[in-house]
Amino acid sequence: MPTPEASTVEALLALGRPVVIAHAGGDFEAPHSTMYAFTQAALAGADVLEMDVMLTADDVLVVHHDDTVDRTTEATGRVRDLTYDELSVLDNAHWFVEGTWSDRSQPDGAYTLRGVRTGDRPAPEGYGPDDFRIETFRSIAAAFPDHVLDVEIKIQRTDTDE
């Protein structure tokens, strides 16, 4: 009997075409690692959803690339120092501009999804404010049970690590 990993690889190879992997849900097309991004990627036909995961201060596994929230949200701080309740209210689309990793040099109007999370701006049709938060791994896995998930586990160093 093949292992689940072997059957996943075999299934992807059987596609007979290049495998489409959505890095962080397609981070140049949607806010990095949001439910909105992963949903858009799945709807566009991505075969694999790639993500980075790490633990919060209260040991919740979240989908987030950086060890801080500084690049994608309106806040600052290390993910490992914040609880999930603290992280989940942040606007994970705050610095998103389509076509860039994140760009703080744009005029305010360029951040077209800024404020959806906080209710200051309406969500795109079919989505809501929660689709623009820092997401738990559990919720992403539950939302996409038929997709291959490429998960990178991020180790967050402490101040005493060398």
C-alpha positions as a Python dict, from the first residue, in 0.01 Angstrom:
ca = {
    (1, 'M'): (0, 0, 0),
    (2, 'P'): (149, 337, -96),
    (3, 'T'): (210, 596, 173),
    (4, 'P'): (-11, 908, 168),
    (5, 'E'): (293, 1108, 60),
    (6, 'A'): (364, 874, -229),
    (7, 'S'): (2, 879, -345),
    (8, 'T'): (1, 1262, -330),
    (9, 'V'): (316, 1281, -541),
    (10, 'E'): (175, 1024, -784),
    (11, 'A'): (-150, 1219, -813),
    (12, 'L'): (35, 1543, -886),
    (13, 'L'): (257, 1371, -1144),
    (14, 'A'): (-50, 1216, -1304),
    (15, 'L'): (-180, 1564, -1387),
    (16, 'G'): (47, 1552, -1692),
    (17, 'R'): (121, 1923, -1668),
    (18, 'P'): (317, 2157, -1445),
    (19, 'V'): (190, 2163, -1087),
    (20, 'V'): (54, 2502, -983),
    (21, 'I'): (168, 2599, -634),
    (22, 'A'): (19, 2910, -475),
    (23, 'H'): (290, 3058, -252),
    (24, 'A'): (109, 3198, 55),
    (25, 'G'): (-206, 3188, -152),
    (26, 'G'): (-49, 3392, -431),
    (27, 'D'): (112, 3669, -234),
    (28, 'F'): (146, 3912, -524),
    (29, 'E'): (-223, 3878, -609),
    (30, 'A'): (-381, 3873, -263),
    (31, 'P'): (-280, 3958, 94),
    (32, 'H'): (-17, 3711, 212),
    (33, 'S'): (-146, 3398, 387),
    (34, 'T'): (-506, 3511, 432),
    (35, 'M'): (-815, 3295, 385),
    (36, 'Y'): (-901, 3534, 102),
    (37, 'A'): (-568, 3457, -70),
    (38, 'F'): (-597, 3079, -32),
    (39, 'T'): (-959, 3083, -152),
    (40, 'Q'): (-872, 3295, -455),
    (41, 'A'): (-584, 3058, -535),
    (42, 'A'): (-805, 2750, -508),
    (43, 'L'): (-1072, 2911, -727),
    (44, 'A'): (-803, 2997, -985),
    (45, 'G'): (-703, 2630, -1003),
    (46, 'A'): (-397, 2602, -778),
    (47, 'D'): (-304, 2240, -712),
    (48, 'V'): (-100, 2307, -399),
    (49, 'L'): (-141, 2571, -128),
    (50, 'E'): (195, 2666, 21),
    (51, 'M'): (217, 2820, 367),
    (52, 'D'): (442, 2883, 664),
    (53, 'V'): (326, 2804, 1016),
    (54, 'M'): (442, 2903, 1363),
    (55, 'L'): (316, 2907, 1720),
    (56, 'T'): (164, 3199, 1905),
    (57, 'A'): (226, 3283, 2272),
    (58, 'D'): (-75, 3066, 2363),
    (59, 'D'): (41, 2775, 2141),
    (60, 'V'): (-199, 2822, 1851),
    (61, 'L'): (-55, 2718, 1516),
    (62, 'V'): (-99, 3011, 1276),
    (63, 'V'): (-27, 3062, 909),
    (64, 'H'): (221, 3347, 888),
    (65, 'H'): (551, 3385, 704),
    (66, 'D'): (744, 3639, 909),
    (67, 'D'): (839, 3607, 1273),
    (68, 'T'): (678, 3950, 1327),
    (69, 'V'): (349, 4105, 1219),
    (70, 'D'): (523, 4423, 1105),
    (71, 'R'): (530, 4364, 727),
    (72, 'T'): (164, 4274, 671),
    (73, 'T'): (-36, 4437, 952),
    (74, 'E'): (-80, 4775, 1115),
    (75, 'A'): (88, 4648, 1433),
    (76, 'T'): (438, 4549, 1541),
    (77, 'G'): (561, 4256, 1744),
    (78, 'R'): (675, 3898, 1731),
    (79, 'V'): (416, 3631, 1658),
    (80, 'R'): (548, 3414, 1941),
    (81, 'D'): (489, 3697, 2189),
    (82, 'L'): (125, 3753, 2093),
    (83, 'T'): (-182, 3540, 2166),
    (84, 'Y'): (-407, 3427, 1887),
    (85, 'D'): (-679, 3660, 2014),
    (86, 'E'): (-435, 3950, 1976),
    (87, 'L'): (-326, 3837, 1629),
    (88, 'S'): (-673, 3761, 1496),
    (89, 'V'): (-794, 4122, 1522),
    (90, 'L'): (-507, 4258, 1311),
    (91, 'D'): (-556, 4367, 950),
    (92, 'N'): (-337, 4123, 756),
    (93, 'A'): (-403, 4318, 435),
    (94, 'H'): (-290, 4651, 579),
    (95, 'W'): (21, 4687, 359),
    (96, 'F'): (-97, 4482, 60),
    (97, 'V'): (-63, 4632, -287),
    (98, 'E'): (-125, 4398, -580),
    (99, 'G'): (196, 4301, -758),
    (100, 'T'): (428, 4355, -462),
    (101, 'W'): (544, 4159, -158),
    (102, 'S'): (446, 4459, 56),
    (103, 'D'): (513, 4822, -15),
    (104, 'R'): (487, 5099, 243),
    (105, 'S'): (571, 5373, -9),
    (106, 'Q'): (234, 5386, -185),
    (107, 'P'): (-35, 5652, -133),
    (108, 'D'): (-314, 5542, 102),
    (109, 'G'): (-551, 5478, -189),
    (110, 'A'): (-325, 5203, -325),
    (111, 'Y'): (-401, 4979, -26),
    (112, 'T'): (-735, 4868, -166),
    (113, 'L'): (-802, 4597, 94),
    (114, 'R'): (-680, 4793, 396),
    (115, 'G'): (-962, 4823, 645),
    (116, 'V'): (-1169, 4527, 527),
    (117, 'R'): (-1061, 4338, 840),
    (118, 'T'): (-1161, 4623, 1069),
    (119, 'G'): (-1491, 4697, 891),
    (120, 'D'): (-1371, 5036, 764),
    (121, 'R'): (-1407, 4918, 405),
    (122, 'P'): (-1650, 4667, 252),
    (123, 'A'): (-1519, 4321, 175),
    (124, 'P'): (-1508, 4193, -183),
    (125, 'E'): (-1825, 4006, -278),
    (126, 'G'): (-1841, 3664, -116),
    (127, 'Y'): (-1589, 3751, 156),
    (128, 'G'): (-1597, 3901, 501),
    (129, 'P'): (-1365, 4074, 747),
    (130, 'D'): (-1238, 3744, 893),
    (131, 'D'): (-1097, 3649, 552),
    (132, 'F'): (-828, 3916, 600),
    (133, 'R'): (-693, 3815, 942),
    (134, 'I'): (-397, 3605, 1047),
    (135, 'E'): (-541, 3258, 1012),
    (136, 'T'): (-500, 2937, 1210),
    (137, 'F'): (-357, 2634, 1036),
    (138, 'R'): (-658, 2434, 1155),
    (139, 'S'): (-900, 2666, 973),
    (140, 'I'): (-700, 2658, 649),
    (141, 'A'): (-673, 2278, 660),
    (142, 'A'): (-1047, 2247, 728),
    (143, 'A'): (-1135, 2487, 446),
    (144, 'F'): (-927, 2302, 186),
    (145, 'P'): (-952, 1928, 264),
    (146, 'D'): (-902, 1830, -101),
    (147, 'H'): (-593, 2041, -165),
    (148, 'V'): (-234, 1943, -113),
    (149, 'L'): (-90, 2167, 159),
    (150, 'D'): (282, 2243, 143),
    (151, 'V'): (363, 2344, 499),
    (152, 'E'): (690, 2497, 616),
    (153, 'I'): (732, 2494, 992),
    (154, 'K'): (903, 2810, 1111),
    (155, 'I'): (1120, 2788, 1419),
    (156, 'Q'): (1113, 3111, 1612),
    (157, 'R'): (1436, 3175, 1792),
    (158, 'T'): (1440, 3319, 2138),
    (159, 'D'): (1659, 3612, 2232),
    (160, 'T'): (1905, 3370, 2393),
    (161, 'D'): (1942, 3145, 2084),
    (162, 'E'): (2255, 3193, 1881),
}
